[in-house]
Amino acid sequence: MLEPGHISETEMQRLLAQAYEQDPERSLLGQIARQLRDPTNPRDANYHPRPHPLWLALGVIVAFALAVFLYFSFVRPSP
């Protein structure tokens, strides 16, 4: 491993160009999605984003409210 030291500006530009050439993502949409991704968002073992627990709770509440609305609107017999 190389010892840290002073390198020139042109050497740094060459090293950065090499690093960015190795980017595995070739599609424009994939690059944009990666740039917009929140780096603090947790990922699972397959590197897929995990939903935030607050979004899950909100989804459950909305689904429950929708089910209650549909039950009292269509399923429950009218008196």
N, C-alpha and C positions, 0 to 999 in steps of 0.2 A: 504494500500500500504506500502511496506517495505521501511524503511529509507535506503539511500545509506550508505554503510559501507564497511569495508574490509572483503573479503571472501578468502578462501584458494584456492590454485591452483586446488586441486581435486574437490572442490565444483564447481568452474568455469567450469571444464571439464564436470562434470555431468550435469550442467545446459545447456551447449552448446550441449551436446549429446541429451538432451531432446528436445531442440529447433530444431535441425536438423532432429530428428526422425519424427517430425510433418510435414515434407515437403510433400505437397499434390501431387507433381509431381513424378510419379513412373517410367515413361518411360525414357530411356537414351537419346533419341533424344530431348524430351521436356526439360530435365535438361540442355543439351548442348545448346539448343536454348536460354534458359533463361539466362545462364551464358554469352553468346555472345551478348545478347541484350544490346542496348545502353540505359542506365538509363535516359538520357536526352531526348530521343525520345518521342514526345507527343503521348498520347493514347486517344482513344475515350471512350464513356461511357461503352462499352462492353470490354474494355481493349485490343482492337485491335490496332495495330500501324497505325497511320495516315501517308500517304506519305508526303514527304517533298515538299514544293511548287516548289522548283527548279527542282525536278524530274518531277513534273507534267508539268511545262513549257517546259522542254526538250522533254517530250513525245508528247506534242501538236505540237511543232516545227517539230519533226521527222515525225509525222503522216501527217502534212501538206506538207512537202517536198516529202514524199512518194506518196501522192495523186497527187501532181503536176507532178511528174515523170511519174506515171502511166497514167495520162491524156494525156500528150504530147507524150508518147510512144505508147499507144494503142487506145485511144478513139478518139482523134482529127484526122479528116480525113487528109490524106496527099494531098498536092496540085498537 
